[in-house]
Amino acid sequence: MTTATPGYTPTRRGASVLVPLAGSLLVGTAAVVLGALVAGSPAAAGAAIGTVMVCVFFAFGAVVLGVVAKVAPAASMLVALLTYTLNVVLVGLVFVGLARSGALQDAVAPRWLTGAVIACTLVWTTTQIVVATRTRQPIFDLPSDGQEASVR
């Protein structure tokens, strides 16, 4: 049985998804605008596709991981590794699909696509780390009367 920890303020639900999503969308939007101004519509299309890929795949992984962490905390690490691997595979499949369709020759600039994927992934990962380190998420309660600590 656990009790409320004095001074503990629960984090906003979904902050581990919404904050990285907002950061990635901001960087992706900047890449789309910059690509359109510098290299035209193929660059903007590449940046937009890269941004959408990162936002959709990583948000899906974060939501799945959040659900698993609540239901079966012991499986969290395994699910985190599997969803990250799935993200990498899906990004690779999108690249292969675009290359086979011929879209990377004319309609989509591959360098802008790659740059947007890298930039948005770095922003997503960095903001997730910042959110995780700044939110108080205790995994156990310290005893106040000399009893053993209860693990959540």
Secondary structure, 3 states (H helix, E strand, C coil): CCCCCCCCCCCCCCHHHHHHHHHHHHHHHHHHHHHHHHHCHHHHHHHHHHHHHHHHHHHHHHHHHHHHHHHCHHHHHHHHHHHHHHHHHHHHHHHHHHHHHCCCCCCCCHHHHHHHHHHHHHHHHHHHHHHHHHCCCCCEECCCCCCCCEEC
